[in-house]
């Protein structure tokens, strides 16, 4: 016998419709999220593909005669925007550009890795030999010292501001000696090696004269490589009466650098493009680090800030 009333039947049907609508809404929400994510991925892929072929809103084919710029900014080291892989990639793109009248390497760097500096230096020499019709000029802004000057020495000419810092033709390696502090703190150093020199320059052990002599020999050898590169690149333009000073590691102002022959003249990216190259339009061919590396750095920095904030400003 069916005892269900009309009201009870209506309530049951209404509840069923509400539940079905809730399920349909959840499905629509999932489809929306999936569609949004796919659209985001497609946008990222589009930008990654299209940006390298565009400069200031124009495709490379539409630019016409111009001065090609490649930037070298910050410490020269691996996994940085001034690392050899990134800079060399930009230089190759600039030299391949059909309408580039000349290349300007725009430098603002205190130097860094002698290996990366040497790699960029030698790639510039190779590209200049491969493209003898295309000149490469270095423009130093705030600073072009040490490894950055090593790179600049490969250019046809170097231009600076009067207040720029240039030079620092030398090699440095630093460290600390902490053995006395450990003794005062009552800390015993325990280190185990296979190989007599494996604990080379251990900061927690007394300085070993043999290790210091070996280090000095290595630094002298790298310094000689640096000097040879500068002599080859600058040649007779250097003040021969002051070479001992020039190669001593001293830093000079841009104005002093002109007098000493370290650089060729006063100028910036705009004046060099206009007055030296004769092509006032400047197009940037600087390569960018790949999207995932930049994203990882930014996520890492964001995570670091979040941890710092949590530790510094704990929740009440």
C-alpha positions as CSV (number, residue, x, y, z in Angstrom):
1,X,0.0,0.0,0.0
2,X,1.5,3.4,-1.0
3,X,1.1,5.8,1.8
4,X,3.4,8.6,0.3
5,X,1.5,11.9,0.2
6,X,1.7,14.4,-2.6
7,X,3.8,16.8,-0.3
8,X,6.3,14.0,0.5
9,X,6.6,13.1,-3.2
10,X,7.1,16.8,-4.1
11,X,9.8,17.2,-1.4
12,X,11.6,14.0,-2.6
13,X,11.6,15.2,-6.3
14,X,12.7,18.7,-5.3
15,X,15.6,17.3,-3.2
16,X,16.6,15.1,-6.1
17,X,16.7,18.0,-8.5
18,X,18.7,20.1,-6.1
19,X,21.3,17.3,-5.7
20,X,21.5,16.8,-9.5
21,X,22.0,20.6,-10.1
22,X,24.7,20.6,-7.5
23,X,26.5,17.8,-9.3
24,X,26.1,19.6,-12.6
25,X,27.5,22.8,-11.1
26,X,30.6,20.9,-9.8
27,X,31.2,19.5,-13.2
28,X,30.9,22.9,-14.9
29,X,33.3,24.3,-12.3
30,X,35.9,21.5,-13.0
31,X,35.6,22.1,-16.8
32,X,36.0,25.9,-16.3
33,X,39.2,25.3,-14.2
34,X,40.6,22.9,-16.8
35,X,39.8,25.3,-19.6
36,X,41.4,28.2,-17.7
37,X,44.6,26.2,-17.1
38,X,44.8,25.1,-20.7
39,X,44.4,28.7,-21.9
40,X,47.1,29.9,-19.5
41,X,49.5,27.2,-20.8
42,X,48.7,28.1,-24.4
43,X,49.4,31.8,-23.6
44,X,52.7,31.0,-22.0
45,X,53.7,28.8,-25.0
46,X,52.7,31.6,-27.4
47,X,54.7,34.2,-25.5
48,X,57.7,31.9,-25.3
49,X,57.6,31.3,-29.1
50,X,56.7,34.8,-30.2
51,X,58.8,37.1,-27.9
52,X,62.2,36.0,-29.2
53,X,61.3,37.0,-32.7
54,X,60.0,40.4,-31.8
55,X,61.8,43.6,-30.9
56,X,59.8,46.6,-29.6
57,X,56.6,45.5,-31.3
58,X,58.1,44.7,-34.7
59,X,59.3,41.4,-36.2
60,X,63.0,41.2,-37.0
61,X,62.2,41.3,-40.7
62,X,60.4,44.7,-40.4
63,X,63.1,46.6,-38.6
64,X,65.4,47.8,-41.3
65,X,69.0,49.2,-40.7
66,X,69.7,49.5,-37.0
67,X,72.3,49.2,-34.3
68,X,72.1,45.8,-32.5
69,X,72.4,45.9,-28.8
70,X,73.4,43.1,-26.5
71,X,73.4,43.7,-22.7
72,X,75.9,42.3,-20.2
73,X,74.6,43.3,-16.8
74,X,75.6,42.1,-13.3
75,X,78.1,39.6,-12.1
76,X,79.5,37.3,-14.8
77,X,78.7,33.8,-13.5
78,X,76.8,30.6,-14.4
79,X,73.0,30.7,-14.4
80,X,72.9,34.5,-14.5
81,X,71.8,37.0,-17.2
82,X,75.6,37.8,-17.6
83,X,76.6,34.1,-17.9
84,X,78.5,33.1,-21.1
85,X,75.6,31.0,-22.5
86,X,73.2,33.9,-22.4
87,X,75.5,36.6,-23.6
88,X,76.9,34.4,-26.4
89,X,73.4,33.6,-27.5
90,X,72.6,37.3,-27.8
91,X,75.8,38.1,-29.7
92,X,75.2,35.3,-32.2
93,X,71.6,36.6,-32.8
94,X,72.9,40.1,-33.3
95,X,75.6,39.2,-35.8
96,X,73.1,37.1,-37.8
97,X,70.7,40.0,-38.1
98,X,70.7,41.0,-41.7
99,X,70.0,44.7,-41.2
100,X,72.4,45.3,-38.2
101,X,74.9,47.9,-39.1
102,X,77.0,47.2,-36.1
103,X,76.8,45.5,-32.6
104,X,77.1,47.4,-29.3
105,X,77.8,45.3,-26.2
106,X,76.3,47.4,-23.4
107,X,78.3,46.5,-20.2
108,X,77.5,47.3,-16.6
109,X,79.3,44.6,-14.6
110,X,82.0,44.4,-11.9
111,X,83.3,41.2,-13.5
112,X,83.1,37.7,-12.2
113,X,84.1,34.2,-13.4
114,X,87.3,34.2,-15.4
115,X,86.1,31.2,-17.3
116,X,82.8,32.8,-18.4
117,X,84.6,36.1,-19.2
118,X,87.2,34.2,-21.3
119,X,84.4,32.3,-23.2
120,X,82.6,35.5,-24.1
121,X,85.9,37.2,-25.1
122,X,86.9,34.4,-27.4
123,X,83.4,34.2,-28.9
124,X,83.5,37.9,-29.8
125,X,86.9,37.3,-31.5
126,X,85.4,34.4,-33.4
127,X,82.3,36.3,-34.5
128,X,84.4,39.4,-35.6
129,X,86.5,37.1,-37.7
130,X,83.5,35.4,-39.2
131,X,81.7,38.7,-39.9
132,X,84.6,41.1,-40.7
133,X,82.1,43.6,-42.2
134,X,80.3,44.1,-38.9
135,X,82.0,46.1,-36.1
136,X,81.5,45.4,-32.4
137,X,81.7,48.3,-29.9
138,X,81.7,48.0,-26.1
139,X,79.9,50.7,-24.2
140,X,80.6,50.7,-20.5
141,X,78.1,52.4,-18.2
142,X,78.6,52.5,-14.4
143,X,81.3,49.9,-14.3
144,X,83.3,47.5,-16.6
145,X,85.9,46.0,-14.4
146,X,87.9,42.8,-14.1
147,X,86.1,40.1,-16.1
148,X,83.8,42.7,-17.7
149,X,86.9,44.6,-19.0
150,X,88.3,41.2,-20.1
151,X,85.2,40.9,-22.3
152,X,85.3,44.5,-23.5
153,X,89.0,44.2,-24.6
154,X,87.8,42.0,-27.5
155,X,85.7,44.8,-29.0
156,X,86.8,47.0,-31.9
157,X,86.5,50.1,-29.7
158,X,85.4,50.8,-26.1
159,X,83.3,53.9,-25.1
160,X,82.6,55.0,-21.5
161,X,81.2,57.8,-19.5
162,X,83.7,60.1,-17.8
163,X,82.6,58.7,-14.4
164,X,82.6,55.1,-15.4
165,X,84.9,52.7,-13.6
166,X,87.2,50.6,-15.8
167,X,90.2,48.3,-15.5
168,X,90.9,46.1,-12.4
169,X,93.1,43.9,-14.6
170,X,93.9,41.4,-11.9
171,X,92.7,38.2,-10.2
172,X,91.5,37.8,-6.7
173,X,90.6,34.9,-4.4
174,X,89.7,35.4,-0.8
175,X,88.9,33.4,2.3
176,X,89.0,33.4,6.1
177,X,91.2,31.9,8.8
178,X,89.1,30.7,11.7
179,X,91.4,28.4,13.5
180,X,92.1,30.9,16.4
181,X,88.4,31.6,16.9
182,X,87.8,27.8,17.1
183,X,90.5,27.4,19.7
184,X,89.0,30.2,21.8
185,X,85.6,28.6,21.5
186,X,86.9,25.2,22.4
187,X,85.9,23.6,19.1
188,X,88.0,20.7,17.8
189,X,88.4,20.4,14.0
190,X,88.0,16.9,12.6
191,X,88.6,16.4,8.9
192,X,89.5,13.2,7.1
193,X,90.9,13.1,3.6
194,X,92.3,10.7,1.0
195,X,95.1,12.8,-0.7
196,X,97.6,15.0,1.1
197,X,96.2,18.2,-0.4
198,X,92.5,17.5,-0.4
199,X,91.9,19.9,2.5
200,X,93.5,22.7,0.3
201,X,93.0,26.1,1.9
202,X,90.8,24.7,4.7
203,X,89.7,27.9,6.6
204,X,89.5,26.0,9.9
205,X,93.2,24.8,9.7
206,X,96.4,26.8,10.0
207,X,97.7,28.2,6.6
208,X,99.9,25.8,4.7
209,X,102.7,27.6,2.9
210,X,102.8,25.0,0.1
211,X,99.1,25.6,-0.5
212,X,99.6,29.3,-0.6
213,X,102.4,29.0,-3.1
214,X,100.3,26.8,-5.3
215,X,97.4,29.2,-5.2
216,X,99.6,32.2,-6.0
217,X,101.0,30.3,-9.1
218,X,97.4,29.6,-10.3
219,X,96.4,33.3,-9.8
220,X,99.5,34.5,-11.6
221,X,98.8,32.2,-14.6
222,X,95.2,33.4,-14.9
223,X,96.5,37.0,-14.5
224,X,98.9,36.4,-17.4
225,X,96.0,35.1,-19.5
226,X,94.1,38.3,-18.7
227,X,97.0,40.5,-19.6
228,X,97.6,38.7,-22.9
229,X,93.9,39.2,-23.9
230,X,94.1,42.9,-23.1
231,X,97.4,43.4,-25.0
232,X,96.0,41.6,-28.0
233,X,92.8,43.5,-28.0
234,X,94.1,47.0,-27.2
235,X,97.6,46.7,-28.7
236,X,99.4,50.0,-29.2
237,X,96.5,52.0,-27.8
238,X,97.8,51.3,-24.3
239,X,100.1,53.7,-22.6
240,X,103.3,51.6,-22.7
241,X,105.0,53.7,-20.0
242,X,102.4,52.7,-17.4
243,X,101.7,49.1,-18.1
244,X,102.8,48.0,-14.6
245,X,100.1,50.2,-13.2
246,X,97.5,49.2,-15.8
247,X,98.0,45.5,-15.0
248,X,98.2,45.9,-11.2
249,X,94.5,45.6,-10.5
250,X,93.8,49.3,-10.1
251,X,90.5,50.7,-11.2
252,X,90.3,54.0,-13.3
253,X,87.7,56.5,-14.2
254,X,86.4,56.6,-17.8
255,X,88.2,59.9,-18.3
256,X,91.5,58.4,-17.0
257,X,90.9,55.3,-19.1
258,X,90.9,57.4,-22.3
259,X,94.3,58.9,-21.4
260,X,95.7,55.5,-20.5
261,X,94.4,53.9,-23.7
262,X,92.2,51.5,-21.8
263,X,89.2,52.9,-23.7
264,X,88.8,54.9,-27.0
265,X,86.4,57.7,-26.1
266,X,83.5,59.2,-24.2
267,X,80.0,58.0,-25.3
268,X,76.9,56.1,-24.4
269,X,74.7,53.7,-26.3
270,X,72.7,56.5,-28.1
271,X,75.7,58.6,-29.1
272,X,77.6,55.5,-30.3
273,X,74.6,54.3,-32.3
274,X,74.1,57.8,-33.9
275,X,77.6,59.1,-34.3
276,X,79.8,56.1,-34.6
277,X,77.6,53.4,-36.2
278,X,75.4,55.8,-38.1
279,X,72.2,53.9,-37.3
280,X,70.3,55.7,-34.6
281,X,67.6,53.0,-34.1
282,X,68.6,50.5,-31.4
283,X,67.3,47.0,-31.3
284,X,67.9,44.8,-28.3
285,X,69.1,41.2,-29.1
286,X,69.9,40.3,-25.5
287,X,68.9,36.7,-24.9
288,X,66.6,36.0,-22.0
289,X,67.0,33.1,-19.5
290,X,64.5,30.4,-20.2
291,X,61.0,30.8,-18.8
292,X,61.2,27.9,-16.3
293,X,64.5,29.1,-14.9
294,X,63.2,32.6,-14.3
295,X,59.9,31.2,-12.9
296,X,61.9,28.9,-10.5
297,X,64.0,31.8,-9.3
298,X,60.9,33.9,-8.7
299,X,59.1,31.1,-6.9
300,X,62.2,30.5,-4.9
301,X,62.4,34.2,-3.9
302,X,58.7,34.3,-3.1
303,X,59.0,31.2,-0.9
304,X,62.1,32.7,0.8
305,X,60.2,35.9,1.5
306,X,57.2,33.9,2.9
307,X,59.5,31.9,5.2
308,X,61.3,35.1,6.3
309,X,57.9,36.8,6.9
310,X,56.7,33.9,8.9
311,X,59.8,33.8,11.1
312,X,60.0,37.6,11.5
313,X,56.4,38.3,12.0
314,X,54.8,35.3,13.6
315,X,51.0,35.1,13.6
316,X,49.5,36.3,16.9
